[in-house]
Amino acid sequence: MSEQEEKRRKAYANRRALMDLGMGLIYVALGGYFMLSEFFGISMEFPPKPFSYIFGGLCIFYGGFRIYRGLKKNYFD
């Protein structure tokens, strides 16, 4: 592989890792909002309580996956 191609791959991996970390943090924050909205005194009519906890948990799980993938930077295997 040429030096230019290696630089291009490294730049792509860094951009994608930064996007994964940023989106992961957004998903974790959104999941925390859905799960802890009642604790902060925010009343949500939609989604109802059991679904907001489930959706919040899924968002936190997916956000954790995105953060892990961003830290791992294993995009070319």
Order of alpha helices (4+ residues) and beta strands (2+ residues): alpha-alpha
